[in-house]
Amino acid sequence: MQRAATAFVPLPVAGPSAAALRAAAASAASITAAAPTIFSSQRRLYASKAPATRIDAGGNVIAPHDQSNYLVNLSKYDEYESKNFAYFMIGAFGVVQAVALKNIVTDLVGTLSASADVLALAKVEIGKDSIPEGKNAVIKWRGKPVFIRHRTAEEIAEAGSVNISELRHKEEDSVRVKEPEWLVMLGVCTHLGCVPIGEAGDFNGWFCPCHGSHYDISGRIRKGPAPLNLEIPPYEHVDDKIVIG
């Protein structure tokens, strides 16, 4: 049994008429043409006097509210005066920032500077007449011991007669003193920081009992593990005083 063929015929669908389409196109064209006119009247810094126009979903134009009370009176606006005022405010604010930065830096430097009690310890002085010839004096400077030796003529001659080529740390006695009879040096062993003993050792100078370093009458290392001579601190002779620091 054969089935009869069925033919499908499309039914017409309801749509907008040609007149409605032309009317919508004309309305859109008029809105597009009017848009540049609306926005071209805007001015920098101020809203346009042209009121905003809204269009609803159905294409109907909705009239804006009256905005005359919210517009700025441009007749009183001076562009150059406004610029000058802006530049003045920027410059004034920059000056205030510079002054504040200067005060901050000054306070910071003052905080980091040494206090009065620390500055008082920066220099130490001792009278030469308080140290007899051939004797040592030990004073404290910046938390470290300082050896001061009032050398005799024999000790000066002995220090100057040493063969420099035999020394581990080669220094002439003349470069270690400012006046031959006065030897000033830090009392810290250059090996591990111990304090040597005066008038001791194999060279009639100083001896460090910790590890057996021997220094001569000029404070130069002659024997033992110490690698360098005893350090010479900054000092000067002022009249009858020795000022260290």
C-alpha positions in Angstrom: 0.0 0.0 0.0 1.5 3.3 -1.1 1.2 6.5 0.9 0.2 9.6 -1.0 2.8 12.4 -1.2 2.0 15.5 1.0 2.9 19.0 -0.2 3.9 21.7 2.4 2.8 25.2 1.6 4.4 28.1 3.7 1.9 30.3 5.5 2.3 34.1 5.4 3.7 35.6 8.6 2.5 38.9 9.8 5.1 41.7 9.8 5.5 45.5 9.6 4.3 47.2 6.6 6.6 48.9 4.1 5.2 52.3 5.3 6.2 51.5 8.9 9.7 50.5 7.9 10.2 53.7 6.0 9.0 55.8 8.9 11.4 54.1 11.3 14.4 54.6 8.9 13.5 58.3 8.5 13.3 58.7 12.3 16.7 57.0 12.8 18.3 59.2 10.1 17.0 62.3 11.7 18.3 61.4 15.1 21.7 60.5 13.7 21.9 63.8 11.9 21.0 65.8 15.0 23.5 64.0 17.3 26.6 65.9 16.1 24.8 69.2 16.5 24.0 68.4 20.1 27.5 67.3 21.1 29.4 69.9 19.1 28.1 72.7 21.3 29.9 71.2 24.4 32.7 73.3 25.9 35.7 72.2 27.9 35.1 72.1 31.7 31.4 72.8 31.3 28.3 70.7 30.3 26.6 71.6 27.0 23.6 73.9 27.0 21.9 71.6 24.7 19.6 69.4 26.8 20.0 65.6 26.7 17.3 63.9 24.6 16.2 60.3 25.3 14.5 57.8 23.1 12.4 55.0 24.5 12.2 51.4 23.2 9.4 52.3 20.9 11.4 55.1 19.1 9.5 57.9 20.8 11.4 61.1 21.7 11.2 62.0 25.3 11.5 65.7 26.0 14.2 66.6 28.6 13.5 68.4 31.8 14.2 72.1 32.1 17.9 72.4 33.0 18.3 76.2 32.8 18.8 76.4 36.6 21.8 74.1 36.5 23.8 75.7 33.7 26.9 77.7 34.4 27.1 81.3 33.3 29.9 81.2 30.8 30.1 84.9 30.5 31.9 85.1 33.8 34.4 82.4 32.9 38.0 83.6 32.1 40.2 80.7 30.8 43.5 82.5 31.4 42.5 83.6 34.9 41.5 80.0 35.7 44.9 78.7 34.4 46.8 81.3 36.5 45.0 80.2 39.6 45.7 76.6 38.9 49.4 77.3 38.4 49.5 79.3 41.6 47.9 76.5 43.6 50.3 73.9 42.2 53.3 76.1 42.9 52.1 76.8 46.5 51.6 73.2 47.1 55.1 72.4 45.8 56.6 74.9 48.2 54.7 73.4 51.1 55.9 69.9 50.1 59.6 71.1 49.8 59.5 72.7 53.3 57.9 69.6 54.8 60.5 67.4 53.2 63.4 69.6 54.4 62.1 69.4 58.0 61.8 65.6 57.8 65.3 65.2 56.5 66.7 67.6 59.2 64.9 65.7 61.9 66.1 62.4 60.6 69.8 63.5 60.4 69.5 64.9 63.9 68.2 61.6 65.2 71.0 59.6 63.5 73.7 62.0 64.7 75.9 61.1 67.7 74.6 62.3 71.1 76.6 64.7 73.3 78.0 62.0 75.6 79.2 60.0 72.5 80.9 63.1 71.1 82.5 63.7 74.4 84.2 60.3 74.2 85.4 60.9 70.6 88.5 62.7 71.9 90.6 61.8 74.9 93.6 63.7 76.1 96.4 63.0 78.6 99.2 65.2 80.0 102.7 64.2 79.0 104.1 65.1 82.4 101.9 62.3 83.9 103.9 59.6 82.1 107.6 59.2 83.3 110.3 58.4 80.9 110.5 54.6 80.3 106.9 54.0 81.4 103.6 53.0 79.9 100.2 54.5 80.3 96.9 52.9 79.3 93.8 54.9 78.7 90.4 54.1 77.3 89.2 55.6 74.0 86.0 54.5 72.3 85.9 51.4 74.4 89.4 50.3 73.4 92.7 50.4 75.4 95.3 52.8 74.1 99.0 52.3 75.0 101.2 55.4 75.4 104.9 54.8 75.9 107.4 57.5 76.9 110.4 55.9 75.3 114.0 56.4 76.4 116.9 57.3 74.1 118.0 53.7 74.1 114.6 52.4 73.1 114.4 54.9 70.3 117.8 53.7 69.0 116.8 50.1 69.3 113.6 50.6 67.4 115.5 52.4 64.6 118.2 49.8 64.3 115.8 47.0 63.3 116.3 45.5 59.8 113.0 46.1 58.0 113.5 43.1 55.7 113.2 40.8 58.8 109.8 42.2 59.7 106.5 40.5 58.9 104.7 43.8 58.6 107.3 46.1 57.3 107.1 49.6 58.9 109.8 52.0 59.8 109.7 53.3 63.4 109.7 56.8 62.1 106.3 56.4 60.3 104.7 55.0 63.5 105.5 58.0 65.7 105.1 61.8 65.4 107.7 62.5 68.1 110.4 59.8 68.7 110.0 59.6 72.4 106.2 59.2 72.3 104.6 56.0 71.0 100.8 55.9 70.8 99.0 52.7 69.6 95.9 50.7 70.2 96.3 48.0 72.8 94.6 45.3 70.8 96.4 42.3 69.5 96.0 42.0 65.7 95.5 38.2 66.0 92.3 37.7 67.9 91.8 41.0 69.7 93.4 40.2 73.1 95.1 42.9 75.2 98.9 42.5 75.2 101.0 42.9 78.4 103.5 45.8 78.4 107.2 45.6 79.1 107.2 41.9 78.3 108.1 39.4 75.5 111.3 38.5 73.7 111.7 42.0 72.3 111.2 44.2 75.3 107.9 45.5 74.1 104.5 43.8 74.4 103.5 40.2 74.7 100.1 38.7 74.1 99.7 35.6 76.4 96.6 34.3 74.6 98.5 32.9 71.6 102.1 34.1 72.1 102.5 37.1 69.9 105.6 39.3 70.6 105.8 43.0 69.7 108.9 45.2 69.9 109.4 48.6 71.4 107.8 50.1 68.3 104.7 47.9 68.5 105.7 45.8 65.5 105.0 42.1 65.4 108.2 40.1 65.7 107.1 36.6 66.7 103.8 34.7 67.0 100.6 34.3 65.0 99.6 38.0 64.8 99.7 39.2 61.2 100.0 43.0 61.6 101.7 45.6 63.9 99.7 47.2 66.6 97.4 49.9 65.1 98.2 53.5 65.4 95.1 55.6 66.2 94.6 59.2 65.1 96.2 61.5 67.6 98.1 64.8 67.8 100.5 66.6 70.2 98.9 69.8 71.6 101.4 71.7 73.8 102.1 69.4 76.7 99.2 67.0 76.0 98.5 64.1 73.7 95.0 64.3 72.2 93.6 61.0 70.8 90.8 61.0 68.3 
